[in-house]
Amino acid sequence: MARLIFSFIILLSSLNANSYKNDCLKCHNKLPVSIDKYFYRYLLKYSSERSVKEAMTNYLKEPSKDTTIMPKAFINRFGIKKATKLNDKQLHEALDFYWEKYKVFGKLK
């Protein structure tokens, strides 16, 4: 039974990772700023997991100059991204994976 539960957790994690890799990294790898730097900007501004994910979700659904966390020079050079094509479930899964990958809580000594 424990193996079945463990296998299910691994499967869910890989699905979240696939959405993140296929839908997020595909574009972010083309930019000169690594994807973790966006996370740290959100974390500095919004602090909590809930606030970070909420802000990212709002921005990804309706990107604008008013809601971006990137500096003006970055936006002038690269523009505002297009709204995500991910549905709510895919977006939340990708953000969950993103959070787990880059969170600093529990990793600092």
Summary of the structure (lengths in Angstrom):
residues: 109
radius of gyration: 15.1
end to end distance: 35.3
largest distance: 54.1
contacts: 255
relative contact order: 0.15
helix: 68%
strand: 0%
